[in-house]
Every structure is written in C-alpha cells, then in structure tokens.
Amino acid sequence: MKPLVKVLVSVVLFLALLLIIPWSELRETFVRASLGIWLVALGGWALGHSAGIVKWRMLVNVGGAKLGRLEAVMAYCAGLFANLCLPTVVGGDVLRATLAGRASRHPQAAIWGGLTDRVSDLMGVTILVAGGILVSRRELEGVWSGVATAGIAAMAVLAVAVAVPLLAGWRLDRWPRPIRRHVARALVTLRRAMRKPDRAALALVISIAMQGGFTILTSFLGRSIGIHVPLAAWLLAWPLAKLAALVPISLGGLAVREAALASLLLPFGVPLSQGVIASLLWQSVNIVGGLTAGLVWLITARLTGRRVSLSPVAATESGLAHG
C-alpha cells in the first residue's frame, strides 16, 4: 500500500494547488515557456550528471572496487532511470549499487560509495541553502528572514549534537533503536571517506557545482515564464524545495516540491502559478533525462554483455538496505 499512499498524497496536493491557483493562470504561465531554454536545461542536466558519474565512480573505487568507466555509466544511468521514471518499482540507489557490485565484485564498496555520494549531495544542498540565506538577507524581511536563519541554526545545532557524541566515542547501543542503524551507517560512511579526505573534498566540490548548476538552470526556466528575481532567491528556494521533496510522503517528491518552491518564492513577489510551473518544467527535464538514461542503460548493458532486469534487484532491496 505504500506506493499507493504516495500516489494519493501527490494527487491530493496537486488538486489542492489547482483549487488555490486558477487553471487558466497556470495554462497562461506554461505557454510562456521557451523550448530553446528547456533544451539548454536538458543539456545542462546531462552535463551535470556526467560529472555525477565521475564523482560516484571515484567514491566507489575508494573502497577498492575498481569499477570501469562503461560499467559506471551503465549502473549510474540505471539508477537515474529507476529514480526518475520507476519510483514505485525499485529504488534507484539500490539498483545502482547492485549493478556496480556485480560488475566490480565488490558489493560493499558499491554500497558505501553510494552512501558517501548521497551524503556529499546532501551536504552540497545544505551549503547552498546557507549561502542563499547569507546573500539574500536584504530581500528577506521580517519574520521570514528569522525563520530561515533559525532553520539553518537548527541544522547546525543538530549536526553538532550528532557529531560530538560520535566523535567522542559514545556507544551506539545507547542510542534509540529506530535511529541506531541509520547513525551507524552514516558513521561508517564518514569514517571511510575520511581515510581519503582529498577524494571526499573533491566529491563535495562536485556536489556543490552540480546542485548549484541545476539551480541556475531552473532559474533560466523560471525567467522564461516571467520570474525575475535575484539568483540569490533561487539559491535559497530551490535547494530548500529539493530538501522538502526528500520527505518520503509522495511519489518521487511530486507536488511536494512544487508546493514548496511556489511557497518559498512568494516572499520575493513571485505568483504561485509561476513557482509551480517552474518546478514542473524542471521535473519534465528530469523525466526526459531519466528516460534517456534508461536508453543509455540498455545500450551499455549490451556493450558489457549484462542482462537488464529489475526483478533480482527488487528481491535483494531489503538486504541491501539493511546490510
């Protein structure tokens, strides 16, 4: 029932947005979109994920996997396809780690490399949010500015509250059971990354560049439909909307991301309809890019002589997620 609940949440949120925003207003905003800028965004998306392949392969190989370039492209594109186009069938990270583990015969290196990759992405998005708050303080007035600053402060306090006990060597068996496993995974991932700090630092730089580039591309899409706000506003609103979409309550973040971005752009004078359409335009880039990644997966799988199948991955998803 879990996938059905997520679909229901996305549908309900979209219906709520349609009740708030007149359909005619959404349609007029969508018509303004530029196909040329959309194609540029799609090209930028492909370029960004090309850098993502390099970063992920580097992190997997830190664990001694020796994953080849073609195998890395195959596994990464398979993960993109599953994440963006088949969110209810199998997790993209699980599929990516499984294929990389089979190709390199080092499944643990693939798993921990993938976790380190996700940690670097999350850190990159958080840094962008903090930077967006710092450079857009003048545009954010009154209560909204205080809430945003308090949010960053809360994240910093939480990070310190988690890091200090871990670095001090506190025993994990004293932690609450529901979060113990996740904390242990994060700790092992960070310790492995710290063995080669230059690789971890490079991965973080690539993550910041990727997420920053995607934010700039989204701002171009927004400008094409009449959103004229400083780039600082996008550096704040878009990463926060992406973080909101990570909450596992909807189908791939659909509707949650759109509602979050539209709400976050409101203090900058952007109508709700424009914020929703800007997010949907970027989502369309993701979907087309994901379908293209699926085609690349099929091609590279043939070149490497590997069988394309989701069923074995689905069967091992639980073991990978908990192992």
FENRA-V773244 format. One record per residue. N is the residue number from 1. RES is the residue in one small letter. PSI is psi in radians with two decimals (* if undefined). OMEGA is omega in whole degrees, 0 to 359 (* if undefined). Layout:
n=N res=RES psi=PSI omega=OMEGA
n=N res=RES psi=PSI omega=OMEGA
//
This chain:
n=1 res=m psi=-0.32 omega=185
n=2 res=k psi=-0.85 omega=177
n=3 res=p psi=-0.66 omega=180
n=4 res=l psi=-0.65 omega=177
n=5 res=v psi=-0.72 omega=180
n=6 res=k psi=-0.73 omega=177
n=7 res=v psi=-0.76 omega=180
n=8 res=l psi=-0.73 omega=179
n=9 res=v psi=-0.79 omega=180
n=10 res=s psi=-0.75 omega=180
n=11 res=v psi=-0.77 omega=181
n=12 res=v psi=-0.74 omega=180
n=13 res=l psi=-0.70 omega=177
n=14 res=f psi=-0.72 omega=178
n=15 res=l psi=-0.67 omega=178
n=16 res=a psi=-0.71 omega=178
n=17 res=l psi=-0.67 omega=179
n=18 res=l psi=-0.53 omega=177
n=19 res=l psi=-0.58 omega=181
n=20 res=i psi=-0.71 omega=184
n=21 res=i psi=2.18 omega=179
n=22 res=p psi=2.42 omega=181
n=23 res=w psi=-0.66 omega=180
n=24 res=s psi=-0.65 omega=179
n=25 res=e psi=-0.72 omega=177
n=26 res=l psi=-0.73 omega=182
n=27 res=r psi=-0.76 omega=179
n=28 res=e psi=-0.65 omega=179
n=29 res=t psi=-0.72 omega=182
n=30 res=f psi=-0.63 omega=182
n=31 res=v psi=-0.47 omega=181
n=32 res=r psi=-0.30 omega=186
n=33 res=a psi=2.48 omega=181
n=34 res=s psi=2.19 omega=179
n=35 res=l psi=-0.66 omega=179
n=36 res=g psi=-0.79 omega=179
n=37 res=i psi=-0.62 omega=178
n=38 res=w psi=-0.72 omega=178
n=39 res=l psi=-0.65 omega=175
n=40 res=v psi=-0.72 omega=178
n=41 res=a psi=-0.69 omega=178
n=42 res=l psi=-0.73 omega=176
n=43 res=g psi=-0.71 omega=177
n=44 res=g psi=-0.64 omega=176
n=45 res=w psi=-0.80 omega=180
n=46 res=a psi=-0.72 omega=179
n=47 res=l psi=-0.74 omega=180
n=48 res=g psi=-0.75 omega=181
n=49 res=h psi=-0.34 omega=171
n=50 res=s psi=-0.73 omega=174
n=51 res=a psi=-0.60 omega=178
n=52 res=g psi=-0.63 omega=177
n=53 res=i psi=-0.78 omega=180
n=54 res=v psi=-0.78 omega=181
n=55 res=k psi=-0.83 omega=182
n=56 res=w psi=-0.75 omega=179
n=57 res=r psi=-0.70 omega=178
n=58 res=m psi=-0.75 omega=181
n=59 res=l psi=-0.65 omega=177
n=60 res=v psi=-0.72 omega=182
n=61 res=n psi=-0.27 omega=174
n=62 res=v psi=-0.57 omega=179
n=63 res=g psi=0.16 omega=177
n=64 res=g psi=0.36 omega=184
n=65 res=a psi=-0.59 omega=183
n=66 res=k psi=0.85 omega=180
n=67 res=l psi=2.23 omega=181
n=68 res=g psi=2.87 omega=182
n=69 res=r psi=-0.83 omega=183
n=70 res=l psi=-0.70 omega=177
n=71 res=e psi=-0.64 omega=179
n=72 res=a psi=-0.75 omega=177
n=73 res=v psi=-0.78 omega=181
n=74 res=m psi=-0.88 omega=184
n=75 res=a psi=-0.73 omega=182
n=76 res=y psi=-0.78 omega=180
n=77 res=c psi=-0.62 omega=176
n=78 res=a psi=-0.73 omega=178
n=79 res=g psi=-0.73 omega=177
n=80 res=l psi=-0.79 omega=180
n=81 res=f psi=-0.79 omega=181
n=82 res=a psi=-0.70 omega=181
n=83 res=n psi=-0.74 omega=189
n=84 res=l psi=-0.44 omega=185
n=85 res=c psi=-0.32 omega=180
n=86 res=l psi=0.96 omega=185
n=87 res=p psi=-0.29 omega=182
n=88 res=t psi=-0.05 omega=183
n=89 res=v psi=-0.95 omega=182
n=90 res=v psi=2.52 omega=178
n=91 res=g psi=2.38 omega=181
n=92 res=g psi=-0.66 omega=179
n=93 res=d psi=-0.65 omega=179
n=94 res=v psi=-0.79 omega=179
n=95 res=l psi=-0.77 omega=180
n=96 res=r psi=-0.80 omega=180
n=97 res=a psi=-0.67 omega=180
n=98 res=t psi=-0.83 omega=180
n=99 res=l psi=-0.71 omega=179
n=100 res=a psi=-0.66 omega=179
n=101 res=g psi=-0.69 omega=178
n=102 res=r psi=-0.71 omega=182
n=103 res=a psi=-0.65 omega=184
n=104 res=s psi=-0.24 omega=185
n=105 res=r psi=0.47 omega=176
n=106 res=h psi=1.26 omega=185
n=107 res=p psi=-0.63 omega=181
n=108 res=q psi=-0.69 omega=178
n=109 res=a psi=-0.66 omega=179
n=110 res=a psi=-0.70 omega=181
n=111 res=i psi=-0.88 omega=183
n=112 res=w psi=-0.56 omega=175
n=113 res=g psi=-0.70 omega=177
n=114 res=g psi=-0.69 omega=178
n=115 res=l psi=-0.74 omega=178
n=116 res=t psi=-0.66 omega=178
n=117 res=d psi=-0.77 omega=180
n=118 res=r psi=-0.64 omega=178
n=119 res=v psi=-0.75 omega=180
n=120 res=s psi=-0.67 omega=177
n=121 res=d psi=-0.76 omega=180
n=122 res=l psi=-0.72 omega=177
n=123 res=m psi=-0.68 omega=179
n=124 res=g psi=-0.77 omega=178
n=125 res=v psi=-0.73 omega=180
n=126 res=t psi=-0.71 omega=178
n=127 res=i psi=-0.69 omega=177
n=128 res=l psi=-0.72 omega=178
n=129 res=v psi=-0.82 omega=180
n=130 res=a psi=-0.74 omega=178
n=131 res=g psi=-0.69 omega=178
n=132 res=g psi=-0.68 omega=178
n=133 res=i psi=-0.73 omega=182
n=134 res=l psi=-0.71 omega=185
n=135 res=v psi=-0.15 omega=181
n=136 res=s psi=0.41 omega=181
n=137 res=r psi=-0.60 omega=182
n=138 res=r psi=-0.58 omega=179
n=139 res=e psi=-0.43 omega=181
n=140 res=l psi=2.04 omega=184
n=141 res=e psi=2.67 omega=171
n=142 res=g psi=-2.36 omega=187
n=143 res=v psi=-0.68 omega=184
n=144 res=w psi=-0.73 omega=179
n=145 res=s psi=-0.73 omega=180
n=146 res=g psi=-0.70 omega=179
n=147 res=v psi=-0.77 omega=180
n=148 res=a psi=-0.79 omega=179
n=149 res=t psi=-0.70 omega=179
n=150 res=a psi=-0.60 omega=178
n=151 res=g psi=-0.77 omega=178
n=152 res=i psi=-0.72 omega=178
n=153 res=a psi=-0.70 omega=179
n=154 res=a psi=-0.70 omega=178
n=155 res=m psi=-0.68 omega=180
n=156 res=a psi=-0.75 omega=179
n=157 res=v psi=-0.73 omega=179
n=158 res=l psi=-0.73 omega=179
n=159 res=a psi=-0.76 omega=179
n=160 res=v psi=-0.71 omega=182
n=161 res=a psi=-0.55 omega=178
n=162 res=v psi=-0.72 omega=186
n=163 res=a psi=-0.72 omega=185
n=164 res=v psi=-0.88 omega=177
n=165 res=p psi=-0.67 omega=181
n=166 res=l psi=-0.81 omega=180
n=167 res=l psi=-0.47 omega=179
n=168 res=a psi=-0.11 omega=176
n=169 res=g psi=0.39 omega=178
n=170 res=w psi=2.50 omega=182
n=171 res=r psi=2.32 omega=182
n=172 res=l psi=-0.39 omega=182
n=173 res=d psi=-0.13 omega=176
n=174 res=r psi=-0.13 omega=180
n=175 res=w psi=2.73 omega=176
n=176 res=p psi=2.42 omega=185
n=177 res=r psi=-0.72 omega=183
n=178 res=p psi=-0.49 omega=183
n=179 res=i psi=-0.06 omega=185
n=180 res=r psi=-0.80 omega=183
n=181 res=r psi=-0.73 omega=181
n=182 res=h psi=-0.69 omega=178
n=183 res=v psi=-0.72 omega=180
n=184 res=a psi=-0.73 omega=178
n=185 res=r psi=-0.84 omega=181
n=186 res=a psi=-0.69 omega=181
n=187 res=l psi=-0.80 omega=179
n=188 res=v psi=-0.70 omega=179
n=189 res=t psi=-0.80 omega=181
n=190 res=l psi=-0.67 omega=179
n=191 res=r psi=-0.70 omega=178
n=192 res=r psi=-0.69 omega=179
n=193 res=a psi=-0.61 omega=182
n=194 res=m psi=-0.28 omega=178
n=195 res=r psi=-0.50 omega=176
n=196 res=k psi=1.36 omega=186
n=197 res=p psi=-0.48 omega=179
n=198 res=d psi=-0.68 omega=178
n=199 res=r psi=-0.71 omega=179
n=200 res=a psi=-0.72 omega=180
n=201 res=a psi=-0.72 omega=179
n=202 res=l psi=-0.69 omega=178
n=203 res=a psi=-0.71 omega=179
n=204 res=l psi=-0.71 omega=179
n=205 res=v psi=-0.76 omega=179
n=206 res=i psi=-0.69 omega=179
n=207 res=s psi=-0.77 omega=179
n=208 res=i psi=-0.74 omega=179
n=209 res=a psi=-0.74 omega=179
n=210 res=m psi=-0.92 omega=183
n=211 res=q psi=-0.65 omega=176
n=212 res=g psi=-0.72 omega=178
n=213 res=g psi=-0.73 omega=178
n=214 res=f psi=-0.62 omega=178
n=215 res=t psi=-0.75 omega=179
n=216 res=i psi=-0.73 omega=178
n=217 res=l psi=-0.70 omega=177
n=218 res=t psi=-0.64 omega=178
n=219 res=s psi=-0.61 omega=176
n=220 res=f psi=-0.76 omega=177
n=221 res=l psi=-0.72 omega=178
n=222 res=g psi=-0.69 omega=180
n=223 res=r psi=-0.58 omega=181
n=224 res=s psi=-0.36 omega=179
n=225 res=i psi=0.23 omega=173
n=226 res=g psi=0.21 omega=177
n=227 res=i psi=1.91 omega=181
n=228 res=h psi=1.51 omega=179
n=229 res=v psi=2.78 omega=179
n=230 res=p psi=2.68 omega=178
n=231 res=l psi=-0.53 omega=179
n=232 res=a psi=-0.61 omega=179
n=233 res=a psi=-0.72 omega=178
n=234 res=w psi=-0.67 omega=180
n=235 res=l psi=-0.41 omega=177
n=236 res=l psi=-0.88 omega=189
n=237 res=a psi=-0.78 omega=187
n=238 res=w psi=-0.82 omega=177
n=239 res=p psi=-0.65 omega=178
n=240 res=l psi=-0.67 omega=177
n=241 res=a psi=-0.66 omega=178
n=242 res=k psi=-0.70 omega=177
n=243 res=l psi=-0.69 omega=178
n=244 res=a psi=-0.63 omega=181
n=245 res=a psi=-0.29 omega=179
n=246 res=l psi=-0.31 omega=178
n=247 res=v psi=2.11 omega=189
n=248 res=p psi=1.09 omega=180
n=249 res=i psi=-0.11 omega=183
n=250 res=s psi=3.08 omega=182
n=251 res=l psi=1.72 omega=179
n=252 res=g psi=0.44 omega=180
n=253 res=g psi=0.03 omega=180
n=254 res=l psi=2.42 omega=180
n=255 res=a psi=-0.72 omega=176
n=256 res=v psi=-0.82 omega=180
n=257 res=r psi=-0.74 omega=182
n=258 res=e psi=-0.79 omega=179
n=259 res=a psi=-0.70 omega=181
n=260 res=a psi=-0.82 omega=182
n=261 res=l psi=-0.77 omega=180
n=262 res=a psi=-0.71 omega=180
n=263 res=s psi=-0.68 omega=182
n=264 res=l psi=-0.43 omega=178
n=265 res=l psi=-0.22 omega=180
n=266 res=l psi=-0.77 omega=180
n=267 res=p psi=-0.28 omega=179
n=268 res=f psi=0.17 omega=177
n=269 res=g psi=0.35 omega=181
n=270 res=v psi=2.19 omega=178
n=271 res=p psi=2.64 omega=181
n=272 res=l psi=-0.70 omega=183
n=273 res=s psi=-0.70 omega=180
n=274 res=q psi=-0.69 omega=178
n=275 res=g psi=-0.72 omega=180
n=276 res=v psi=-0.80 omega=182
n=277 res=i psi=-0.67 omega=178
n=278 res=a psi=-0.74 omega=179
n=279 res=s psi=-0.71 omega=180
n=280 res=l psi=-0.60 omega=177
n=281 res=l psi=-0.75 omega=178
n=282 res=w psi=-0.62 omega=178
n=283 res=q psi=-0.62 omega=177
n=284 res=s psi=-0.62 omega=174
n=285 res=v psi=-0.77 omega=179
n=286 res=n psi=-0.76 omega=183
n=287 res=i psi=-0.83 omega=179
n=288 res=v psi=-0.72 omega=177
n=289 res=g psi=-0.67 omega=178
n=290 res=g psi=-0.71 omega=177
n=291 res=l psi=-0.69 omega=176
n=292 res=t psi=-0.71 omega=177
n=293 res=a psi=-0.64 omega=177
n=294 res=g psi=-0.67 omega=177
n=295 res=l psi=-0.73 omega=177
n=296 res=v psi=-0.66 omega=177
n=297 res=w psi=-0.81 omega=180
n=298 res=l psi=-0.75 omega=182
n=299 res=i psi=-0.84 omega=182
n=300 res=t psi=-0.54 omega=176
n=301 res=a psi=-0.67 omega=177
n=302 res=r psi=-0.71 omega=181
n=303 res=l psi=-0.56 omega=180
n=304 res=t psi=-0.03 omega=178
n=305 res=g psi=0.51 omega=182
n=306 res=r psi=2.62 omega=182
n=307 res=r psi=2.39 omega=177
n=308 res=v psi=2.00 omega=180
n=309 res=s psi=2.42 omega=177
n=310 res=l psi=-0.38 omega=187
n=311 res=s psi=-0.74 omega=179
n=312 res=p psi=-0.59 omega=180
n=313 res=v psi=-0.76 omega=180
n=314 res=a psi=-0.60 omega=181
n=315 res=a psi=-0.47 omega=183
n=316 res=t psi=0.10 omega=184
n=317 res=e psi=-0.77 omega=183
n=318 res=s psi=-0.72 omega=180
n=319 res=g psi=-0.71 omega=180
n=320 res=l psi=-0.70 omega=183
n=321 res=a psi=-0.50 omega=184
n=322 res=h psi=0.00 omega=184
n=323 res=g psi=* omega=*
//
